[in-house]
Amino acid sequence: MAKKGEKYKCEECGLIVLVEDPCGCEPVEIICCGAPMKPVKETAKAKAKPKAESKAKKQ
């Protein structure tokens, strides 16, 4: 089952789909270019949240 926030990528054209509202179907198969899209595994760097700059530094 696809979960909210998961990404799928087409190996043929590079289209990326982000799951916003999962359907609960098992198994999930998202098709693009005639082939199933593959789940994208995020790297640790991609998961890291950028630090917000404080307003004090900007003034």
CHARMM-style PDB file with segment names, atoms N, HN, CA, C and O in Angstrom:
ATOM      1  N   MET     1       0.839  -1.173   0.000  1.00  0.00      PROA
ATOM      2  CA  MET     1       0.000   0.000   0.000  1.00  0.00      PROA
ATOM      3  C   MET     1       0.891   1.246   0.000  1.00  0.00      PROA
ATOM      4  O   MET     1       1.858   1.327   0.757  1.00  0.00      PROA
ATOM      5  N   ALA     2       0.559   2.198  -0.845  1.00  0.00      PROA
ATOM      6  HN  ALA     2      -0.227   2.132  -1.460  1.00  0.00      PROA
ATOM      7  CA  ALA     2       1.294   3.461  -0.880  1.00  0.00      PROA
ATOM      8  C   ALA     2       0.910   4.286   0.343  1.00  0.00      PROA
ATOM      9  O   ALA     2      -0.238   4.267   0.786  1.00  0.00      PROA
ATOM     10  N   LYS     3       1.885   5.009   0.878  1.00  0.00      PROA
ATOM     11  HN  LYS     3       2.818   5.024   0.518  1.00  0.00      PROA
ATOM     12  CA  LYS     3       1.650   5.842   2.062  1.00  0.00      PROA
ATOM     13  C   LYS     3       1.792   7.309   1.690  1.00  0.00      PROA
ATOM     14  O   LYS     3       2.499   7.652   0.742  1.00  0.00      PROA
ATOM     15  N   LYS     4       1.122   8.169   2.436  1.00  0.00      PROA
ATOM     16  HN  LYS     4       0.547   7.890   3.206  1.00  0.00      PROA
ATOM     17  CA  LYS     4       1.201   9.607   2.195  1.00  0.00      PROA
ATOM     18  C   LYS     4       2.656  10.060   2.271  1.00  0.00      PROA
ATOM     19  O   LYS     4       3.383   9.697   3.196  1.00  0.00      PROA
ATOM     20  N   GLY     5       3.067  10.851   1.295  1.00  0.00      PROA
ATOM     21  HN  GLY     5       2.477  11.146   0.544  1.00  0.00      PROA
ATOM     22  CA  GLY     5       4.427  11.373   1.263  1.00  0.00      PROA
ATOM     23  C   GLY     5       5.392  10.542   0.443  1.00  0.00      PROA
ATOM     24  O   GLY     5       6.498  11.001   0.157  1.00  0.00      PROA
ATOM     25  N   GLU     6       5.005   9.318   0.050  1.00  0.00      PROA
ATOM     26  HN  GLU     6       4.107   8.945   0.283  1.00  0.00      PROA
ATOM     27  CA  GLU     6       5.892   8.488  -0.766  1.00  0.00      PROA
ATOM     28  C   GLU     6       5.986   9.060  -2.175  1.00  0.00      PROA
ATOM     29  O   GLU     6       5.038   9.655  -2.687  1.00  0.00      PROA
ATOM     30  N   LYS     7       7.153   8.866  -2.788  1.00  0.00      PROA
ATOM     31  HN  LYS     7       7.923   8.383  -2.371  1.00  0.00      PROA
ATOM     32  CA  LYS     7       7.384   9.332  -4.151  1.00  0.00      PROA
ATOM     33  C   LYS     7       7.630   8.139  -5.055  1.00  0.00      PROA
ATOM     34  O   LYS     7       8.263   7.159  -4.661  1.00  0.00      PROA
ATOM     35  N   TYR     8       7.117   8.239  -6.274  1.00  0.00      PROA
ATOM     36  HN  TYR     8       6.603   9.035  -6.594  1.00  0.00      PROA
ATOM     37  CA  TYR     8       7.333   7.222  -7.297  1.00  0.00      PROA
ATOM     38  C   TYR     8       7.900   7.914  -8.520  1.00  0.00      PROA
ATOM     39  O   TYR     8       7.493   9.026  -8.856  1.00  0.00      PROA
ATOM     40  N   LYS     9       8.855   7.245  -9.200  1.00  0.00      PROA
ATOM     41  HN  LYS     9       9.185   6.342  -8.927  1.00  0.00      PROA
ATOM     42  CA  LYS     9       9.517   7.838 -10.356  1.00  0.00      PROA
ATOM     43  C   LYS     9       9.416   6.911 -11.557  1.00  0.00      PROA
ATOM     44  O   LYS     9       9.562   5.695 -11.433  1.00  0.00      PROA
ATOM     45  N   CYS    10       9.160   7.505 -12.728  1.00  0.00      PROA
ATOM     46  HN  CYS    10       9.041   8.492 -12.828  1.00  0.00      PROA
ATOM     47  CA  CYS    10       9.142   6.759 -13.980  1.00  0.00      PROA
ATOM     48  C   CYS    10      10.586   6.619 -14.463  1.00  0.00      PROA
ATOM     49  O   CYS    10      11.295   7.612 -14.626  1.00  0.00      PROA
ATOM     50  N   GLU    11      11.009   5.383 -14.688  1.00  0.00      PROA
ATOM     51  HN  GLU    11      10.433   4.576 -14.556  1.00  0.00      PROA
ATOM     52  CA  GLU    11      12.378   5.128 -15.146  1.00  0.00      PROA
ATOM     53  C   GLU    11      12.582   5.574 -16.595  1.00  0.00      PROA
ATOM     54  O   GLU    11      13.716   5.781 -17.025  1.00  0.00      PROA
ATOM     55  N   GLU    12      11.490   5.722 -17.347  1.00  0.00      PROA
ATOM     56  HN  GLU    12      10.568   5.554 -16.998  1.00  0.00      PROA
ATOM     57  CA  GLU    12      11.566   6.091 -18.760  1.00  0.00      PROA
ATOM     58  C   GLU    12      11.690   7.606 -18.962  1.00  0.00      PROA
ATOM     59  O   GLU    12      12.614   8.070 -19.631  1.00  0.00      PROA
ATOM     60  N   CYS    13      10.758   8.376 -18.383  1.00  0.00      PROA
ATOM     61  HN  CYS    13      10.008   7.998 -17.840  1.00  0.00      PROA
ATOM     62  CA  CYS    13      10.723   9.822 -18.642  1.00  0.00      PROA
ATOM     63  C   CYS    13      11.143  10.682 -17.450  1.00  0.00      PROA
ATOM     64  O   CYS    13      11.391  11.877 -17.614  1.00  0.00      PROA
ATOM     65  N   GLY    14      11.228  10.091 -16.247  1.00  0.00      PROA
ATOM     66  HN  GLY    14      11.027   9.120 -16.114  1.00  0.00      PROA
ATOM     67  CA  GLY    14      11.671  10.840 -15.072  1.00  0.00      PROA
ATOM     68  C   GLY    14      10.562  11.515 -14.283  1.00  0.00      PROA
ATOM     69  O   GLY    14      10.838  12.196 -13.295  1.00  0.00      PROA
ATOM     70  N   LEU    15       9.295  11.340 -14.703  1.00  0.00      PROA
ATOM     71  HN  LEU    15       9.071  10.787 -15.505  1.00  0.00      PROA
ATOM     72  CA  LEU    15       8.174  11.925 -13.968  1.00  0.00      PROA
ATOM     73  C   LEU    15       8.184  11.419 -12.530  1.00  0.00      PROA
ATOM     74  O   LEU    15       8.394  10.230 -12.289  1.00  0.00      PROA
ATOM     75  N   ILE    16       7.957  12.324 -11.568  1.00  0.00      PROA
ATOM     76  HN  ILE    16       7.787  13.290 -11.763  1.00  0.00      PROA
ATOM     77  CA  ILE    16       7.885  11.948 -10.157  1.00  0.00      PROA
ATOM     78  C   ILE    16       6.480  12.250  -9.654  1.00  0.00      PROA
ATOM     79  O   ILE    16       5.949  13.336  -9.883  1.00  0.00      PROA
ATOM     80  N   VAL    17       5.883  11.277  -8.965  1.00  0.00      PROA
ATOM     81  HN  VAL    17       6.315  10.394  -8.780  1.00  0.00      PROA
ATOM     82  CA  VAL    17       4.542  11.406  -8.400  1.00  0.00      PROA
ATOM     83  C   VAL    17       4.662  11.336  -6.885  1.00  0.00      PROA
ATOM     84  O   VAL    17       5.327  10.448  -6.351  1.00  0.00      PROA
ATOM     85  N   LEU    18       4.020  12.272  -6.192  1.00  0.00      PROA
ATOM     86  HN  LEU    18       3.481  12.994  -6.626  1.00  0.00      PROA
ATOM     87  CA  LEU    18       3.996  12.306  -4.735  1.00  0.00      PROA
ATOM     88  C   LEU    18       2.602  11.898  -4.273  1.00  0.00      PROA
ATOM     89  O   LEU    18       1.610  12.475  -4.718  1.00  0.00      PROA
ATOM     90  N   VAL    19       2.516  10.910  -3.386  1.00  0.00      PROA
ATOM     91  HN  VAL    19       3.322  10.441  -3.025  1.00  0.00      PROA
ATOM     92  CA  VAL    19       1.226  10.434  -2.880  1.00  0.00      PROA
ATOM     93  C   VAL    19       0.716  11.428  -1.841  1.00  0.00      PROA
ATOM     94  O   VAL    19       1.365  11.658  -0.820  1.00  0.00      PROA
ATOM     95  N   GLU    20      -0.447  12.012  -2.106  1.00  0.00      PROA
ATOM     96  HN  GLU    20      -0.975  11.825  -2.935  1.00  0.00      PROA
ATOM     97  CA  GLU    20      -1.075  12.960  -1.186  1.00  0.00      PROA
ATOM     98  C   GLU    20      -2.231  12.322  -0.429  1.00  0.00      PROA
ATOM     99  O   GLU    20      -2.416  12.586   0.759  1.00  0.00      PROA
ATOM    100  N   ASP    21      -3.012  11.481  -1.111  1.00  0.00      PROA
ATOM    101  HN  ASP    21      -2.862  11.266  -2.076  1.00  0.00      PROA
ATOM    102  CA  ASP    21      -4.201  10.871  -0.515  1.00  0.00      PROA
ATOM    103  C   ASP    21      -4.217   9.391  -0.887  1.00  0.00      PROA
ATOM    104  O   ASP    21      -4.797   9.025  -1.909  1.00  0.00      PROA
ATOM    105  N   PRO    22      -3.586   8.526  -0.073  1.00  0.00      PROA
ATOM    106  CA  PRO    22      -3.494   7.103  -0.405  1.00  0.00      PROA
ATOM    107  C   PRO    22      -4.868   6.440  -0.483  1.00  0.00      PROA
ATOM    108  O   PRO    22      -5.789   6.809   0.245  1.00  0.00      PROA
ATOM    109  N   CYS    23      -4.991   5.454  -1.379  1.00  0.00      PROA
ATOM    110  HN  CYS    23      -4.242   5.155  -1.971  1.00  0.00      PROA
ATOM    111  CA  CYS    23      -6.282   4.799  -1.606  1.00  0.00      PROA
ATOM    112  C   CYS    23      -6.462   3.536  -0.777  1.00  0.00      PROA
ATOM    113  O   CYS    23      -7.601   3.133  -0.543  1.00  0.00      PROA
ATOM    114  N   GLY    24      -5.407   2.904  -0.328  1.00  0.00      PROA
ATOM    115  HN  GLY    24      -4.481   3.231  -0.518  1.00  0.00      PROA
ATOM    116  CA  GLY    24      -5.518   1.682   0.456  1.00  0.00      PROA
ATOM    117  C   GLY    24      -5.513   0.418  -0.378  1.00  0.00      PROA
ATOM    118  O   GLY    24      -5.611  -0.679   0.171  1.00  0.00      PROA
ATOM    119  N   CYS    25      -5.399   0.543  -1.696  1.00  0.00      PROA
ATOM    120  HN  CYS    25      -5.319   1.435  -2.143  1.00  0.00      PROA
ATOM    121  CA  CYS    25      -5.365  -0.635  -2.570  1.00  0.00      PROA
ATOM    122  C   CYS    25      -4.067  -1.413  -2.360  1.00  0.00      PROA
ATOM    123  O   CYS    25      -3.023  -0.837  -2.056  1.00  0.00      PROA
ATOM    124  N   GLU    26      -4.155  -2.726  -2.527  1.00  0.00      PROA
ATOM    125  HN  GLU    26      -5.003  -3.194  -2.774  1.00  0.00      PROA
ATOM    126  CA  GLU    26      -2.959  -3.569  -2.389  1.00  0.00      PROA
ATOM    127  C   GLU    26      -2.925  -4.523  -3.558  1.00  0.00      PROA
ATOM    128  O   GLU    26      -3.924  -5.220  -3.740  1.00  0.00      PROA
ATOM    129  N   PRO    27      -1.931  -4.631  -4.344  1.00  0.00      PROA
ATOM    130  CA  PRO    27      -0.756  -3.760  -4.386  1.00  0.00      PROA
ATOM    131  C   PRO    27      -1.037  -2.494  -5.193  1.00  0.00      PROA
ATOM    132  O   PRO    27      -1.950  -2.462  -6.018  1.00  0.00      PROA
ATOM    133  N   VAL    28      -0.249  -1.458  -4.946  1.00  0.00      PROA
ATOM    134  HN  VAL    28       0.493  -1.484  -4.276  1.00  0.00      PROA
ATOM    135  CA  VAL    28      -0.375  -0.207  -5.689  1.00  0.00      PROA
ATOM    136  C   VAL    28       0.557  -0.284  -6.887  1.00  0.00      PROA
ATOM    137  O   VAL    28       1.730  -0.631  -6.754  1.00  0.00      PROA
ATOM    138  N   GLU    29       0.029   0.040  -8.047  1.00  0.00      PROA
ATOM    139  HN  GLU    29      -0.924   0.322  -8.156  1.00  0.00      PROA
ATOM    140  CA  GLU    29       0.853   0.059  -9.254  1.00  0.00      PROA
ATOM    141  C   GLU    29       0.507   1.316 -10.038  1.00  0.00      PROA
ATOM    142  O   GLU    29      -0.555   1.395 -10.657  1.00  0.00      PROA
ATOM    143  N   ILE    30       1.399   2.295 -10.011  1.00  0.00      PROA
ATOM    144  HN  ILE    30       2.261   2.231  -9.509  1.00  0.00      PROA
ATOM    145  CA  ILE    30       1.207   3.534 -10.755  1.00  0.00      PROA
ATOM    146  C   ILE    30       1.945   3.361 -12.076  1.00  0.00      PROA
ATOM    147  O   ILE    30       3.144   3.083 -12.089  1.00  0.00      PROA
ATOM    148  N   ILE    31       1.229   3.525 -13.187  1.00  0.00      PROA
ATOM    149  HN  ILE    31       0.255   3.751 -13.176  1.00  0.00      PROA
ATOM    150  CA  ILE    31       1.786   3.270 -14.510  1.00  0.00      PROA
ATOM    151  C   ILE    31       2.119   4.579 -15.220  1.00  0.00      PROA
ATOM    152  O   ILE    31       1.322   5.517 -15.206  1.00  0.00      PROA
ATOM    153  N   CYS    32       3.293   4.641 -15.837  1.00  0.00      PROA
ATOM    154  HN  CYS    32       3.940   3.879 -15.848  1.00  0.00      PROA
ATOM    155  CA  CYS    32       3.711   5.762 -16.672  1.00  0.00      PROA
ATOM    156  C   CYS    32       4.552   5.179 -17.806  1.00  0.00      PROA
ATOM    157  O   CYS    32       5.353   4.274 -17.574  1.00  0.00      PROA
ATOM    158  N   CYS    33       4.386   5.673 -18.998  1.00  0.00      PROA
ATOM    159  HN  CYS    33       3.735   6.408 -19.187  1.00  0.00      PROA
ATOM    160  CA  CYS    33       5.132   5.189 -20.170  1.00  0.00      PROA
ATOM    161  C   CYS    33       4.959   3.676 -20.361  1.00  0.00      PROA
ATOM    162  O   CYS    33       5.852   3.011 -20.886  1.00  0.00      PROA
ATOM    163  N   GLY    34       3.815   3.137 -19.936  1.00  0.00      PROA
ATOM    164  HN  GLY    34       3.090   3.678 -19.510  1.00  0.00      PROA
ATOM    165  CA  GLY    34       3.519   1.721 -20.107  1.00  0.00      PROA
ATOM    166  C   GLY    34       4.182   0.788 -19.114  1.00  0.00      PROA
ATOM    167  O   GLY    34       4.106  -0.431 -19.271  1.00  0.00      PROA
ATOM    168  N   ALA    35       4.836   1.333 -18.090  1.00  0.00      PROA
ATOM    169  HN  ALA    35       4.898   2.323 -17.962  1.00  0.00      PROA
ATOM    170  CA  ALA    35       5.532   0.498 -17.106  1.00  0.00      PROA
ATOM    171  C   ALA    35       5.231   0.996 -15.691  1.00  0.00      PROA
ATOM    172  O   ALA    35       4.958   2.180 -15.496  1.00  0.00      PROA
ATOM    173  N   PRO    36       5.281   0.090 -14.697  1.00  0.00      PROA
ATOM    174  CA  PRO    36       5.062   0.518 -13.305  1.00  0.00      PROA
ATOM    175  C   PRO    36       6.151   1.490 -12.843  1.00  0.00      PROA
ATOM    176  O   PRO    36       7.332   1.299 -13.133  1.00  0.00      PROA
ATOM    177  N   MET    37       5.742   2.520 -12.130  1.00  0.00      PROA
ATOM    178  HN  MET    37       4.782   2.676 -11.894  1.00  0.00      PROA
ATOM    179  CA  MET    37       6.702   3.476 -11.574  1.00  0.00      PROA
ATOM    180  C   MET    37       7.351   2.855 -10.347  1.00  0.00      PROA
ATOM    181  O   MET    37       6.724   2.064  -9.642  1.00  0.00      PROA
ATOM    182  N   LYS    38       8.602   3.210 -10.090  1.00  0.00      PROA
ATOM    183  HN  LYS    38       9.111   3.853 -10.663  1.00  0.00      PROA
ATOM    184  CA  LYS    38       9.374   2.661  -8.972  1.00  0.00      PROA
ATOM    185  C   LYS    38       9.354   3.630  -7.794  1.00  0.00      PROA
ATOM    186  O   LYS    38       9.425   4.843  -7.994  1.00  0.00      PROA
ATOM    187  N   PRO    39       9.258   3.108  -6.554  1.00  0.00      PROA
ATOM    188  CA  PRO    39       9.340   3.987  -5.379  1.00  0.00      PROA
ATOM    189  C   PRO    39      10.714   4.655  -5.317  1.00  0.00      PROA
ATOM    190  O   PRO    39      11.733   4.028  -5.608  1.00  0.00      PROA
ATOM    191  N   VAL    40      10.730   5.923  -4.938  1.00  0.00      PROA
ATOM    192  HN  VAL    40       9.903   6.433  -4.702  1.00  0.00      PROA
ATOM    193  CA  VAL    40      11.977   6.681  -4.805  1.00  0.00      PROA
ATOM    194  C   VAL    40      12.420   6.597  -3.358  1.00  0.00      PROA
ATOM    195  O   VAL    40      11.648   6.902  -2.450  1.00  0.00      PROA
ATOM    196  N   LYS    41      13.657   6.186  -3.140  1.00  0.00      PROA
ATOM    197  HN  LYS    41      14.285   5.938  -3.879  1.00  0.00      PROA
ATOM    198  CA  LYS    41      14.213   6.148  -1.789  1.00  0.00      PROA
ATOM    199  C   LYS    41      14.943   7.467  -1.560  1.00  0.00      PROA
ATOM    200  O   LYS    41      15.876   7.805  -2.289  1.00  0.00      PROA
ATOM    201  N   GLU    42      14.507   8.210  -0.538  1.00  0.00      PROA
ATOM    202  HN  GLU    42      13.749   7.935   0.054  1.00  0.00      PROA
ATOM    203  CA  GLU    42      15.135   9.493  -0.240  1.00  0.00      PROA
ATOM    204  C   GLU    42      16.443   9.288   0.502  1.00  0.00      PROA
ATOM    205  O   GLU    42      16.564   8.386   1.331  1.00  0.00      PROA
ATOM    206  N   THR    43      17.409  10.121   0.200  1.00  0.00      PROA
ATOM    207  HN  THR    43      17.311  10.854  -0.473  1.00  0.00      PROA
ATOM    208  CA  THR    43      18.685  10.071   0.902  1.00  0.00      PROA
ATOM    209  C   THR    43      18.561  10.836   2.216  1.00  0.00      PROA
ATOM    210  O   THR    43      17.618  11.604   2.405  1.00  0.00      PROA
ATOM    211  N   ALA    44      19.493  10.629   3.105  1.00  0.00      PROA
ATOM    212  HN  ALA    44      20.259  10.005   2.952  1.00  0.00      PROA
ATOM    213  CA  ALA    44      19.486  11.328   4.393  1.00  0.00      PROA
ATOM    214  C   ALA    44      19.560  12.839   4.176  1.00  0.00      PROA
ATOM    215  O   ALA    44      18.949  13.604   4.922  1.00  0.00      PROA
ATOM    216  N   LYS    45      20.307  13.267   3.158  1.00  0.00      PROA
ATOM    217  HN  LYS    45      20.803  12.645   2.553  1.00  0.00      PROA
ATOM    218  CA  LYS    45      20.443  14.690   2.857  1.00  0.00      PROA
ATOM    219  C   LYS    45      19.095  15.280   2.427  1.00  0.00      PROA
ATOM    220  O   LYS    45      18.755  16.397   2.817  1.00  0.00      PROA
ATOM    221  N   ALA    46      18.334  14.536   1.632  1.00  0.00      PROA
ATOM    222  HN  ALA    46      18.611  13.628   1.316  1.00  0.00      PROA
ATOM    223  CA  ALA    46      17.032  15.012   1.171  1.00  0.00      PROA
ATOM    224  C   ALA    46      16.031  15.095   2.311  1.00  0.00      PROA
ATOM    225  O   ALA    46      15.136  15.939   2.286  1.00  0.00      PROA
ATOM    226  N   LYS    47      16.170  14.232   3.311  1.00  0.00      PROA
ATOM    227  HN  LYS    47      16.897  13.547   3.332  1.00  0.00      PROA
ATOM    228  CA  LYS    47      15.252  14.222   4.446  1.00  0.00      PROA
ATOM    229  C   LYS    47      15.554  15.332   5.444  1.00  0.00      PROA
ATOM    230  O   LYS    47      14.669  15.748   6.192  1.00  0.00      PROA
ATOM    231  N   ALA    48      16.791  15.817   5.465  1.00  0.00      PROA
ATOM    232  HN  ALA    48      17.510  15.480   4.858  1.00  0.00      PROA
ATOM    233  CA  ALA    48      17.191  16.846   6.427  1.00  0.00      PROA
ATOM    234  C   ALA    48      16.423  18.135   6.161  1.00  0.00      PROA
ATOM    235  O   ALA    48      16.280  18.564   5.016  1.00  0.00      PROA
ATOM    236  N   LYS    49      15.935  18.737   7.226  1.00  0.00      PROA
ATOM    237  HN  LYS    49      16.051  18.388   8.156  1.00  0.00      PROA
ATOM    238  CA  LYS    49      15.198  19.990   7.086  1.00  0.00      PROA
ATOM    239  C   LYS    49      16.184  21.151   7.153  1.00  0.00      PROA
ATOM    240  O   LYS    49      17.065  21.168   8.012  1.00  0.00      PROA
ATOM    241  N   PRO    50      16.040  22.120   6.252  1.00  0.00      PROA
ATOM    242  CA  PRO    50      16.941  23.280   6.310  1.00  0.00      PROA
ATOM    243  C   PRO    50      16.659  24.107   7.555  1.00  0.00      PROA
ATOM    244  O   PRO    50      15.514  24.227   7.992  1.00  0.00      PROA
ATOM    245  N   LYS    51      17.713  24.672   8.116  1.00  0.00      PROA
ATOM    246  HN  LYS    51      18.643  24.574   7.762  1.00  0.00      PROA
ATOM    247  CA  LYS    51      17.568  25.499   9.314  1.00  0.00      PROA
ATOM    248  C   LYS    51      17.015  26.863   8.915  1.00  0.00      PROA
ATOM    249  O   LYS    51      17.443  27.452   7.923  1.00  0.00      PROA
ATOM    250  N   ALA    52      16.077  27.349   9.685  1.00  0.00      PROA
ATOM    251  HN  ALA    52      15.729  26.870  10.491  1.00  0.00      PROA
ATOM    252  CA  ALA    52      15.494  28.664   9.434  1.00  0.00      PROA
ATOM    253  C   ALA    52      16.424  29.730   9.998  1.00  0.00      PROA
ATOM    254  O   ALA    52      16.963  29.590  11.096  1.00  0.00      PROA
ATOM    255  N   GLU    53      16.601  30.798   9.224  1.00  0.00      PROA
ATOM    256  HN  GLU    53      16.164  30.911   8.332  1.00  0.00      PROA
ATOM    257  CA  GLU    53      17.443  31.894   9.701  1.00  0.00      PROA
ATOM    258  C   GLU    53      16.642  32.716  10.699  1.00  0.00      PROA
ATOM    259  O   GLU    53      15.445  32.942  10.522  1.00  0.00      PROA
ATOM    260  N   SER    54      17.314  33.155  11.736  1.00  0.00      PROA
ATOM    261  HN  SER    54      18.287  32.972  11.880  1.00  0.00      PROA
ATOM    262  CA  SER    54      16.621  33.979  12.729  1.00  0.00      PROA
ATOM    263  C   SER    54      16.480  35.401  12.202  1.00  0.00      PROA
ATOM    264  O   SER    54      17.312  35.869  11.424  1.00  0.00      PROA
ATOM    265  N   LYS    55      15.427  36.080  12.627  1.00  0.00      PROA
ATOM    266  HN  LYS    55      14.751  35.700  13.259  1.00  0.00      PROA
ATOM    267  CA  LYS    55      15.192  37.454  12.189  1.00  0.00      PROA
ATOM    268  C   LYS    55      16.264  38.383  12.735  1.00  0.00      PROA
ATOM    269  O   LYS    55      16.564  39.408  12.124  1.00  0.00      PROA
ATOM    270  N   ALA    56      16.840  38.039  13.872  1.00  0.00      PROA
ATOM    271  HN  ALA    56      16.597  37.205  14.369  1.00  0.00      PROA
ATOM    272  CA  ALA    56      17.867  38.880  14.490  1.00  0.00      PROA
ATOM    273  C   ALA    56      19.084  39.000  13.580  1.00  0.00      PROA
ATOM    274  O   ALA    56      19.702  40.063  13.514  1.00  0.00      PROA
ATOM    275  N   LYS    57      19.436  37.921  12.877  1.00  0.00      PROA
ATOM    276  HN  LYS    57      18.933  37.058  12.931  1.00  0.00      PROA
ATOM    277  CA  LYS    57      20.594  37.956  11.989  1.00  0.00      PROA
ATOM    278  C   LYS    57      20.346  38.838  10.775  1.00  0.00      PROA
ATOM    279  O   LYS    57      21.281  39.442  10.249  1.00  0.00      PROA
ATOM    280  N   LYS    58      19.094  38.919  10.320  1.00  0.00      PROA
ATOM    281  HN  LYS    58      18.335  38.428  10.747  1.00  0.00      PROA
ATOM    282  CA  LYS    58      18.764  39.692   9.129  1.00  0.00      PROA
ATOM    283  C   LYS    58      18.718  41.189   9.406  1.00  0.00      PROA
ATOM    284  O   LYS    58      18.872  41.981   8.476  1.00  0.00      PROA
ATOM    285  N   GLN    59      18.511  41.599  10.650  1.00  0.00      PROA
ATOM    286  HN  GLN    59      18.386  40.955  11.405  1.00  0.00      PROA
ATOM    287  CA  GLN    59      18.349  43.019  10.969  1.00  0.00      PROA
ATOM    288  C   GLN    59      19.653  43.710  11.137  1.00  0.00      PROA
ATOM    289  OT1 GLN    59      19.685  44.911  11.408  1.00  0.00      PROA
TER     290      GLN     59
END
